[in-house]
Amino acid sequence: MKKIKYFIALSTLLFAVGCEDYLETDNIYGKSLETYYSTPTDIEEAMAGVYNAIYVLTPEGSEPIAANLMSDMMLGGGGPDDASAKRVDNFIDPAEDTYRSMWTQSYNGIARTNAIIEKTAEADFSSYFPSAEEAQQFKDQAIGEALFMRAFFYFRLAKFFGGVPLITAVDDPKDVPRASYSETFAQIASDLKLAIETLPSTPFPTIPTATYGHANKWVAEAYMGRVYLFYTGYMTHMNDTPTNTLPLVDGGSIGASEVTAYLEDVINNSGYALASDFRNLWPYSYVNIAAGNDEILPWAAEEGLSWVGQDGANPTFGTGNYESMFVQRFSFGDWGWNNGNIYTNRLSLFGSIRGNSLVPFGEGWGWMTVNPRLWANWDDEDPRKLGSILQVGEPNQGTGNWSLPNNQDHFTGFYNKKYTALQYPNEAGTVQGMFVQLYGWGNADMQLMHAQDFIFMRYADVLLMHSEITGTADGMNAVRERAGLDPIGYSLEALKQERLHEFAFEGLRWFDLVRWGDVESAFNYTLNVSNSGAAATYQVNYRPETKGLVPIPESEIRLSNGVYEQNPGW
């Protein structure tokens, strides 16, 4: 059994430098900057602590769930008691610290990257490697990876909160005010640029499986495209200060031509590629194979689906995944022990069918029901439609035995199929989660059975970003060709539709709406839904005064003694 370990290393948190609260920096269990970061093992442990900061405590405050709830593709859903999901969906702050875990974990990650960047540069690793060249390559990878992750955490903060305090050195004061929006993005872009220049140009297929899940040069180049598009779009459409460049800390800038070159480097040299079938990116395509029974999901058998897997080019399960570039990895942890539940994919748990434990689609909590307008307006000839949306009451889809529970709100008849609970009978005939059985996990709790990677960046996005930045159709048509669709000429509207259908439920739609300036018009509709069995209407009231941002956690504002100002509208 392969252990899922790359992002999940609880013990390494004991060795990482933290910044849990506004003025709090702990030296935990005797580890310090003076005694640590001196061996490659130290660096690897510290890097595991960096990745660990991706996980947040509150589900509403996690990027995949929050971004999906705020998008126009998904409703709040859940049961009558799930008020927090409905409030996030409706742009109401459900509690003063809804997003605090995202804030504090991001700064934990930033503090840990600062230490790695500084101490790795000073360290001498020559005695641990056969050659000076290998020692230097290790240093370059560690520093470049930490730079990327610092950019990742600041980008996460900026997308949700806007300008934030910039702390880029271990000894920097922790009581600095929020930087401006442009200053924050200048730091993000500068970190990405230096990461690209530092990280080795190792083609993806030759990267060892053991390091799958870690950032590399190609991931940094892809993120430069995403950061560029978000910043220039936000400044142009939300901030009324049009720009076509991304600022750098030193006063320089990065323009469309430089970003295009980064994306073309990924396209020409990285070794990443589209999966042959879009549907094979998602683990429902493996459930028949895992169970050894084509009747588990008849539709997948009829379509000849076969999962590419989630361990890179040489996965434990699946045929080989060349498309997923940067992912959040998950494992199994007891629900109540040391917040172990955050290491299960809660997008799959919270978004699965409520009140029904079916085969192969298991039970979840029914958040984020799918907007029926997405289904109605999606061409049936596009295989991504059925590849992304799960219909209830359909025998061919494994949901023929579904029944409407009396506590499902915002019911539309549609759920997310990409990230959902999967299960089938084991050898004893007991129904258990697919990942539980694949990885030999002893705890079969339905709340903990979700070890599916969440994909932050995949190669299809590189192609679509290239089309959007260059105004050309090649990348867009490559994605369409993979879906069996005819080529079309480039237009921004066509690009928007392509992104909607390619990335449904992947946490990108909300940020696309914001950067395109489409967020105010995206919610001009009323839906008929069922709330716990009763007919009801659904409507979202987006508040433009928030400018697409969520509130700064009130606890952080109090800790700052007035240094932080709350975002407008909150």
Summary of the structure (lengths in Angstrom):
residues: 570
radius of gyration: 22.8
end to end distance: 48.1
largest distance: 70.6
contacts: 1959
relative contact order: 0.13
helix: 45%
strand: 9%
